[in-house]
Amino acid sequence: MNKLDRIKEFLINDIHLSKEAEEVVLLIGLDTQLNMTGFFEVSRGSIEESLCVPRDVFKRLLLANASAFVIAHNHPSENPEPSLEDINNARALREASEIMGIKMVDYLIAAGDNIISFKKENIF
């Protein structure tokens, strides 16, 4: 099992992200070997949306001395399909990550027992 698979397992089995009643955005800061340097709740929203501001993400990553990150949020509806807002947010974070020099490893959506990987699905 690779480190990204372990992160997915952590989000589903340990954090129970998909069981949250509202959308929650979580951030995992990583070092160059993809070991966790920080774990943060960035935002807690409503049943349909959660606000994720790049400034808030990168502030936490800098404080955690992270060189990479994974961002994840849930869909309480258990529909794993990314919304247009999800796609736009992932792209904005990816662009900001390139400017900041902190690699965005993946953007994940937890829905039910599934986790959708934007990297695997070639969404960004």
Order of alpha helices (4+ residues) and beta strands (2+ residues): alpha-beta-beta-alpha-beta-alpha-beta-beta
